[in-house]
């Protein structure tokens, strides 16, 4: 993949992680949060984090992701 396309994909992935974080924060604010929504957004975020780690490998950057409980 071209470097420019790779960089755009990295930025897009970071933006998706940011959106997932905002949605997680939104759902966690409720007195009785929707656990299903929280779990879904957490899985989505985890998926984007994995995608980011793969994209960064080309730049010899290793990302250590937390192990899911």
ChimeraX attribute file (.defattr): number of C-alpha atoms within 10 A of each C-alpha:
attribute: neighborCount
match mode: 1-to-1
recipient: residues
	/A:1	7
	/A:2	6
	/A:3	10
	/A:4	9
	/A:5	10
	/A:6	14
	/A:7	14
	/A:8	11
	/A:9	15
	/A:10	19
	/A:11	13
	/A:12	14
	/A:13	20
	/A:14	17
	/A:15	13
	/A:16	16
	/A:17	21
	/A:18	14
	/A:19	14
	/A:20	21
	/A:21	15
	/A:22	13
	/A:23	15
	/A:24	19
	/A:25	12
	/A:26	12
	/A:27	17
	/A:28	15
	/A:29	9
	/A:30	9
	/A:31	7
	/A:32	8
	/A:33	13
	/A:34	11
	/A:35	11
	/A:36	10
	/A:37	14
	/A:38	18
	/A:39	12
	/A:40	13
	/A:41	20
	/A:42	17
	/A:43	14
	/A:44	16
	/A:45	21
	/A:46	17
	/A:47	14
	/A:48	21
	/A:49	19
	/A:50	16
	/A:51	15
	/A:52	19
	/A:53	17
	/A:54	15
	/A:55	18
	/A:56	16
	/A:57	11
	/A:58	12
	/A:59	9
	/A:60	8
	/A:61	11
	/A:62	12
	/A:63	13
	/A:64	9
	/A:65	10
	/A:66	7
	/A:67	5
	/A:68	6
	/A:69	3
